[in-house]
């Protein structure tokens, strides 16, 4: 058992928790990190070279394995045994939990796009939502540090939606695939530019991590460390300082406070024995994911904090946001019977479609306020349980059709920004508990007309791109039907948002809660808005910046 010798205790080992542990231990601070899931060693457990044909259901997703049998998230999903959650009547929200060392960094798409000045100051532009309590220039140097440490490939584009990195920071991107070049040509006719996707996959060696050799799906996990996850980078680096201790299977029940309401540590349950333990520390950092951290705060009631810890503003659990999601695809006749070759690359799209509509929005030409991007699905992927084509008959005719259509599919996955609204929030369901007696989260959810209009625009644009490439695209679905459920994109943020005033936010710009100066939040809960880009790079960047500030506070005795 730990002997309470730690200066800081961190809850969560994913993007925010591991980065905070790395930054603090590097500064000589003793850290204890608690992870609710089991230990995970990607060096020995990763099924990198397994083929779909070897897996049940040809590796198709199912209730137990959402992304297929060989998905790197060995214990996580939208459904976790012994850990229910509930939804209010009329709401349908899906909550992903990783429940393994490394958290969601084991399964994320590794898309690593910076937020821009547009993203940090959205309310200033259109009067909606909330601005962040700093500007892009304040965070830009920290993006450089994070991209350098993590290892992000891409290029500086000069596009207003893709801020440039400092020279020499980005690793070279992989070459575009043939279908992606065809998309680029079609988009150019519509006045839309494509760009290399910035991705946390090494194309050059970095420290003791090898570069990607483009042979196995990133979704299986990466034992060589090329595809970024904290279990092959930040956590081993922090442990090497001798200042980090990790306890897995530690389900935190509540943050502990004294009679004056000051945070003194936390209480956790050892899931292997169901025994309860108390930890004391000078500082507590919650980085358990936006909804889990909010759940902990709301469950940490006391006489001094009757509405939940750090919740004097009433904003804990509010402002829940996810990315919008929708998809459309078609077969491209020009790609039939093209020569076969290895088109694996670093698994995901090498080119993508960044948001191009800021000027149109400024002119009032669009009926929605925030942007989206398209991720492209294409190429000679490993065949699975589904095969495209217009199949008639059997034998050679059927086989020839399957071969001719192999690699002809092009799809667009829309990922867009959602604005906070009063109908989207989480609270505690006092009638339902998990296996360990901890009250569970209850979700309220409804997309607003802003998101519906955005998806309608995206579907129309995707159809124009596909038809420009020669595809036949039928009638588009209604945007209300096409938009994915809340939580399906797994980008939920905003439940403990940062701000400039304790009246309408939970933390200041450093992730320090207004109500408790030795309690910090360093996950996506602090986001003041939810730009259309994957949130992990910004979670890590904020955690690096804020943990660096926290280290200085501890070293000077301010905390």
C-alpha positions in Angstrom: 0.0 0.0 0.0 1.1 3.6 -0.6 2.4 5.4 2.4 0.9 8.8 1.6 4.3 10.2 0.7 3.0 11.7 -2.5 2.7 15.4 -3.2 0.1 14.9 -6.0 -2.4 12.2 -6.6 -3.8 11.9 -10.2 -7.0 10.1 -11.2 -6.7 8.7 -14.7 -3.8 7.5 -16.9 -5.0 8.7 -20.3 -4.0 11.8 -22.2 -4.4 14.4 -19.4 -3.4 12.2 -16.4 -0.3 10.8 -18.0 0.9 14.1 -19.4 0.4 15.7 -15.9 2.3 12.8 -14.3 5.2 13.2 -16.9 5.4 17.0 -16.4 5.3 16.9 -12.6 7.7 14.0 -12.1 10.1 15.7 -14.5 10.1 18.6 -12.1 10.9 16.3 -9.1 7.5 16.1 -7.6 6.3 12.8 -6.1 3.1 11.5 -7.9 0.7 8.7 -7.3 -1.5 7.9 -10.3 -4.8 5.9 -9.9 -6.3 4.0 -12.8 -9.8 2.5 -12.6 -9.0 -0.1 -15.2 -6.6 -3.0 -15.3 -2.9 -2.9 -16.0 -2.1 -3.1 -19.8 1.2 -3.8 -21.5 1.1 -3.1 -25.2 4.5 -4.7 -25.7 3.1 -8.1 -24.9 -0.7 -7.9 -25.4 -1.0 -6.1 -28.7 -2.4 -8.3 -31.6 -0.5 -6.3 -34.2 -0.2 -8.9 -36.9 -3.5 -10.7 -36.5 -5.7 -10.8 -39.6 -9.4 -10.2 -39.8 -9.9 -13.7 -41.1 -8.6 -15.1 -37.8 -11.1 -13.2 -35.7 -14.7 -14.0 -34.8 -17.2 -12.4 -37.2 -14.3 -11.5 -39.5 -13.4 -8.8 -36.9 -16.7 -7.0 -37.2 -17.8 -5.0 -34.2 -20.2 -6.4 -31.6 -21.7 -5.7 -28.2 -18.6 -6.8 -26.4 -16.0 -5.4 -28.8 -17.3 -2.2 -30.3 -14.5 -1.8 -32.9 -13.9 -5.4 -33.6 -12.3 -8.4 -31.9 -8.7 -7.0 -32.3 -9.4 -3.5 -31.1 -6.7 -2.2 -28.7 -9.2 -1.2 -26.1 -9.3 -4.7 -24.5 -11.6 -3.8 -21.6 -13.5 -0.6 -22.7 -16.5 0.3 -24.7 -19.9 2.0 -24.5 -21.0 -0.9 -22.2 -18.8 -1.8 -19.3 -19.7 -4.7 -17.0 -20.7 -3.7 -13.4 -20.7 0.0 -14.4 -24.1 1.2 -15.7 -25.3 4.7 -16.5 -28.7 6.0 -17.2 -30.4 8.4 -19.5 -33.4 10.7 -18.9 -36.6 10.1 -20.7 -36.3 11.1 -24.4 -32.5 11.2 -24.2 -30.1 8.8 -25.9 -26.5 9.2 -25.0 -23.6 6.6 -25.2 -20.8 6.9 -22.7 -17.5 5.3 -23.5 -15.2 4.2 -20.7 -11.7 2.8 -21.5 -11.0 1.1 -18.2 -7.4 0.1 -18.8 -4.0 1.7 -18.2 -3.5 4.4 -20.8 -7.2 5.2 -21.1 -8.5 6.3 -24.4 -5.0 6.8 -25.9 -5.1 3.1 -26.6 -7.9 3.4 -29.1 -8.1 7.0 -30.3 -7.8 7.8 -34.0 -4.6 9.8 -33.2 -5.8 12.8 -35.3 -3.9 15.7 -33.9 -5.3 19.0 -35.2 -4.6 22.2 -33.3 -7.5 24.4 -32.3 -7.2 27.9 -33.9 -7.9 31.4 -32.8 -11.4 30.9 -34.4 -11.9 28.0 -32.0 -10.8 29.6 -28.8 -12.8 32.8 -29.4 -16.0 31.5 -31.0 -18.3 33.6 -28.8 -16.5 36.7 -29.8 -17.2 35.9 -33.4 -20.8 34.8 -33.3 -22.1 35.5 -29.7 -22.7 31.8 -28.9 -21.3 29.5 -26.3 -18.3 30.6 -24.3 -14.8 31.9 -25.1 -11.7 30.3 -23.6 -9.9 32.4 -20.9 -6.8 32.7 -23.1 -6.0 33.2 -26.8 -4.3 31.0 -29.3 -1.0 32.8 -29.0 -0.9 31.8 -25.3 -1.2 28.1 -26.1 0.8 28.0 -29.4 4.2 27.4 -27.8 2.8 24.5 -25.7 1.3 22.9 -28.9 4.9 23.0 -30.2 6.2 21.3 -27.1 3.4 18.6 -27.1 3.8 17.8 -30.8 7.5 17.5 -30.4 7.2 15.2 -27.4 4.4 13.1 -28.8 5.6 12.9 -32.4 3.0 14.3 -34.9 3.3 14.0 -38.6 1.9 16.5 -41.0 2.8 19.8 -42.8 2.2 23.5 -42.3 -0.6 24.5 -44.7 -1.2 28.2 -44.1 -5.0 27.4 -44.0 -6.9 29.5 -41.4 -8.3 26.4 -39.8 -4.9 24.8 -39.4 -2.4 26.9 -37.4 1.2 26.3 -38.3 3.6 24.6 -36.0 7.1 26.0 -35.4 9.7 25.0 -38.0 11.0 21.4 -37.5 8.3 20.3 -35.1 6.2 18.2 -37.4 7.4 14.9 -38.8 6.9 14.3 -42.6 3.5 13.0 -43.5 3.0 9.8 -45.6 2.2 10.1 -49.3 -1.5 10.4 -50.3 -3.3 7.4 -51.6 -4.7 7.4 -55.2 -8.4 7.8 -54.0 -7.4 10.7 -51.8 -5.8 12.4 -54.8 -9.0 11.9 -56.7 -10.9 13.5 -53.8 -8.5 16.4 -53.9 -9.0 17.0 -57.6 -12.8 16.9 -57.2 -12.6 19.3 -54.2 -10.5 21.8 -56.1 -13.3 22.1 -58.7 -15.6 23.1 -55.8 -13.1 25.5 -54.3 -12.2 23.3 -51.4 -8.6 22.5 -50.3 -7.4 19.2 -48.9 -4.4 18.9 -46.5 -2.3 16.2 -45.0 -4.0 15.0 -41.8 -1.8 15.7 -38.7 -1.6 12.4 -36.8 0.3 11.2 -33.7 2.0 8.4 -35.6 5.8 8.5 -36.0 7.3 8.6 -39.5 10.7 9.0 -38.0 12.1 7.3 -34.9 11.7 9.3 -31.6 13.5 8.4 -28.3 13.0 4.7 -27.9 10.0 4.5 -30.2 10.3 3.2 -33.7 8.8 4.8 -36.8 5.7 3.2 -38.4 6.3 0.6 -41.0 2.7 0.8 -42.5 1.9 -2.9 -42.0 -0.7 -3.4 -39.3 -3.8 -1.4 -38.2 -3.3 1.2 -35.6 -6.5 0.1 -34.0 -4.9 -3.2 -32.9 -2.4 -1.3 -30.8 1.2 -0.6 -31.4 3.9 -2.5 -29.5 6.7 -0.5 -31.2 5.4 2.8 -30.0 4.9 4.4 -33.4 1.2 5.1 -32.8 1.1 7.3 -29.7 -0.4 6.0 -26.5 0.7 6.9 -23.0 1.6 3.3 -22.1 4.5 3.4 -24.6 5.6 6.9 -23.9 4.5 9.3 -21.1 4.0 6.7 -18.4 7.3 4.9 -18.9 9.1 8.3 -19.1 7.5 9.4 -15.8 8.3 6.1 -14.1 12.0 6.5 -15.2 12.2 9.6 -13.0 11.6 7.4 -9.9 8.9 9.8 -8.8 5.8 8.0 -10.1 3.8 5.2 -8.5 0.8 3.7 -10.3 -2.1 1.7 -8.8 -4.5 0.0 -11.3 -8.0 -1.3 -10.6 -8.5 1.7 -8.3 -12.0 2.9 -8.6 -12.2 6.4 -7.0 -15.3 6.9 -4.9 -15.0 10.6 -3.9 -12.6 13.4 -3.3 -12.0 13.9 0.4 -12.3 17.2 2.2 -11.8 18.4 5.8 -14.3 20.3 8.0 -13.4 23.6 6.3 -14.0 22.1 2.9 -10.4 22.0 1.8 -9.4 19.0 -0.3 -7.2 16.5 1.6 -7.0 13.5 -0.8 -9.5 10.9 -2.0 -11.1 7.6 -1.3 -10.8 4.7 -3.7 -12.0 1.1 -3.9 -9.6 -1.7 -4.8 -11.7 -3.5 -7.4 -9.9 -6.8 -6.9 -10.7 -7.0 -3.2 -13.6 -4.4 -2.9 -11.7 -2.9 0.1 -11.8 0.9 0.6 -8.7 3.0 1.0 -8.0 6.7 1.8 -5.1 8.6 0.2 -3.9 12.0 1.4 -2.0 14.5 -0.8 -1.2 18.2 -1.1 -3.0 18.3 -4.5 -5.6 16.2 -6.3 -5.8 16.2 -10.1 -8.9 14.7 -11.8 -8.2 13.5 -15.3 -10.6 10.6 -15.5 -12.4 11.9 -18.6 -14.9 14.7 -18.7 -18.0 12.8 -17.4 -16.1 10.6 -14.9 -14.4 13.6 -13.3 -17.7 15.5 -13.1 -19.3 12.4 -11.6 -16.6 12.3 -8.9 -17.2 16.0 -8.1 -20.9 15.6 -7.9 -20.6 12.6 -5.7 -18.2 14.4 -3.3 -20.8 16.3 -1.3 -20.1 17.7 2.1 -21.5 20.3 4.5 -19.2 22.9 2.9 -20.0 21.6 -0.7 -23.7 20.6 -0.6 -24.1 20.6 -4.3 -21.0 18.7 -5.0 -17.3 19.6 -4.9 -16.2 22.7 -6.8 -19.8 23.3 -7.9 -20.6 26.7 -6.4 -21.3 27.9 -9.9 -23.7 25.0 -10.6 -21.8 24.3 -13.8 -20.4 20.8 -12.9 -22.0 18.4 -15.3 -23.4 21.2 -17.5 -22.3 22.2 -21.0 -21.9 18.6 -22.1 -20.8 18.5 -25.7 -19.7 15.8 -28.2 -18.6 16.2 -31.8 -21.3 15.8 -34.5 -21.0 12.8 -36.7 -22.5 11.6 -40.0 -21.3 9.6 -42.9 -21.9 9.0 -46.6 -20.0 7.0 -49.2 -20.2 5.6 -52.7 -18.4 3.4 -55.3 -16.2 5.4 -57.7 -16.3 3.9 -61.3 -12.9 5.4 -62.2 -11.3 3.2 -59.5 -12.6 -0.1 -60.8 -10.0 -2.7 -61.7 -7.0 -0.5 -60.8 -3.7 -2.2 -60.1 -3.3 -3.8 -56.7 -0.6 -2.6 -54.3 0.0 -2.0 -50.6 -2.1 1.1 -49.7 -2.1 0.5 -45.9 -0.1 3.6 -44.9 -0.6 4.7 -41.3 -4.1 3.2 -41.4 -6.2 6.3 -41.3 -6.6 9.0 -44.0 -3.5 10.6 -45.3 -5.4 13.6 -46.7 -8.6 15.1 -45.2 -10.9 18.0 -45.9 -10.3 20.9 -43.3 -13.1 23.4 -42.7 -13.2 26.0 -45.4 -16.2 28.1 -44.4 -15.1 30.8 -42.0 -15.4 33.6 -44.5 -18.8 32.4 -45.7 -20.0 32.4 -42.1 -18.6 35.9 -41.5 -20.7 37.0 -44.5 -23.8 35.4 -43.1 -24.1 32.9 -46.0 -24.5 29.7 -43.9 -27.3 28.8 -41.6 -25.1 27.3 -38.9 -22.4 28.9 -36.8 -19.4 26.5 -36.4 -17.4 24.3 -38.7 -16.8 20.6 -39.6 -14.2 18.6 -41.5 -14.3 15.4 -43.5 -12.2 12.3 -42.8 -11.8 10.2 -45.9 -12.2 6.4 -46.0 -10.7 4.8 -49.0 -8.0 2.5 -50.4 -7.1 -1.1 -50.5 -8.0 -2.0 -46.9 -7.8 -5.6 -45.6 -11.1 -7.3 -46.7 -13.6 -7.9 -43.9 -17.1 -9.3 -43.5 -18.5 -6.8 -46.0 -17.7 -6.6 -49.8 -18.9 -4.0 -52.2 -20.3 -4.5 -55.6 -23.5 -5.2 -57.6 -23.5 -9.0 -57.3 -25.5 -11.1 -59.7 -25.2 -14.9 -60.1 -22.3 -17.0 -58.7 -18.9 -18.4 -59.6 -16.5 -16.5 -61.8 -18.9 -13.6 -62.6 -19.4 -12.9 -58.9 -15.7 -13.1 -58.1 -14.8 -10.8 -60.9 -17.3 -8.2 -59.7 -15.8 -8.4 -56.1 -12.3 -8.0 -57.5 -13.3 -5.1 -59.8 -14.9 -3.2 -56.9 -12.1 -3.8 -54.4 -10.7 -0.4 -53.4 -13.4 1.6 -55.2 -15.2 2.8 -52.1 -14.8 6.4 -51.0 -16.5 7.6 -47.9 -16.7 10.9 -45.9 -17.0 10.9 -42.2 -18.2 14.3 -41.0 -16.9 15.6 -37.6 -18.3 18.9 -36.6 -18.5 21.4 -33.7 -21.4 21.3 -31.3 -22.5 24.3 -29.3 -23.5 23.8 -25.6 -27.2 23.9 -24.9 -29.4 23.7 -21.8 -30.7 20.3 -22.8 -27.3 18.5 -22.7 -25.9 17.8 -19.3 -25.2 15.0 -16.8 -26.2 14.6 -13.2 -26.1 11.9 -10.6 -28.8 9.2 -10.6 -29.5 8.7 -6.9 -31.5 5.6 -7.5 -28.8 3.6 -9.4 -25.3 2.6 -8.2 -22.4 0.6 -9.8 -21.0 -2.6 -8.4 -19.1 -0.7 -5.7 -22.1 1.3 -4.5 -21.1 4.5 -6.2 -24.1 6.5 -7.6 -23.9 6.5 -11.5 -24.2 9.3 -14.1 -27.5 10.2 -15.7 -27.4 11.9 -19.1 -29.7 14.4 -20.7 -29.2 15.0 -24.4 -30.6 16.8 -27.5 -29.0 18.1 -30.6 -29.9 21.7 -31.4 -30.9 23.1 -34.8 -27.3 24.4 -35.2 -26.0 20.9 -35.4 -28.9 19.6 -37.6 -28.2 22.4 -40.2 -24.5 21.7 -40.1 -25.0 18.0 -40.9 -27.4 18.9 -43.7 -24.8 21.1 -45.3 -22.1 18.5 -44.8 -24.2 15.7 -46.5 -24.9 18.0 -49.4 -21.2 18.9 -49.8 -20.2 15.2 -49.6 -22.7 14.3 -52.3 -21.3 17.0 -54.5 -17.8 15.7 -54.0 -18.8 12.1 -54.8 -20.8 13.1 -57.9 -17.9 15.2 -59.1 -15.8 12.0 -59.0 -18.4 10.2 -61.1 -20.3 8.3 -58.4 -24.1 7.8 -58.4 -25.4 9.0 -55.1 -29.1 8.5 -54.2 -31.4 10.7 -52.2 -29.7 12.0 -49.0 -31.1 11.0 -45.6 -32.7 13.7 -43.4 -30.0 15.2 -41.2 -32.1 14.4 -38.1 -31.7 10.7 -39.1 -28.1 10.9 -40.3 -26.6 12.6 -37.3 -25.1 10.0 -34.9 -26.0 9.7 -31.2 -24.4 11.9 -28.6 -21.3 10.1 -27.3 -20.8 8.0 -30.4 -17.8 10.1 -31.5 -16.3 9.8 -28.0 -15.4 13.5 -27.8 -17.4 14.4 -24.8 -16.1 17.6 -23.1 -17.2 20.7 -21.2 -18.6 19.3 -18.0 -16.2 21.2 -15.8 -15.4 24.1 -18.1 -12.8 26.7 -17.5 -13.5 30.4 -17.6 -12.7 33.9 -16.3 -15.2 34.0 -13.4 -16.3 31.5 -10.7 -19.8 32.5 -11.4 -20.1 30.7 -14.7 -17.2 28.3 -14.8 -15.6 25.5 -12.6 -11.9 26.2 -13.1 -9.6 29.0 -14.1 -7.3 28.9 -17.1 -4.9 26.5 -15.3 -7.5 23.9 -14.6 -7.5 24.9 -10.9 -11.0 24.8 -9.4 -12.3 28.2 -8.2 -13.6 26.7 -5.0 -10.6 24.5 -4.0 -7.2 25.8 -4.8 -5.5 22.4 -4.4 -8.0 20.6 -6.7 -7.4 20.6 -10.5 -9.1 19.1 -13.5 -6.9 18.2 -16.5 -9.1 16.4 -19.0 -11.6 17.4 -21.6 -14.1 18.6 -19.0 -12.3 22.0 -18.9 -13.0 22.7 -22.6 -15.0 25.9 -23.0 -16.1 24.8 -26.5 -15.8 21.7 -28.6 -14.2 22.5 -31.9 -14.6 20.0 -34.7 -11.1 18.6 -34.2 -10.1 15.6 -32.2 -9.7 16.8 -28.6 -6.8 14.7 -27.4 -3.9 16.9 -28.6 -5.4 19.9 -26.8 -6.1 17.8 -23.7 -2.4 16.9 -23.6 -1.3 20.4 -24.4 -3.4 21.9 -21.6 -2.2 19.3 -19.2 1.4 20.0 -20.0 1.0 23.7 -19.6 -1.2 23.5 -16.5 1.0 20.9 -14.8 4.0 23.0 -15.5 2.3 25.9 -13.7 1.2 23.7 -10.9 4.8 22.5 -10.4 5.9 26.1 -10.0 3.2 26.7 -7.4 4.3 23.6 -5.4 8.0 24.5 -5.7 7.5 28.1 -4.5 5.2 27.0 -1.6 2.1 28.7 -3.0 0.3 25.4 -2.7 
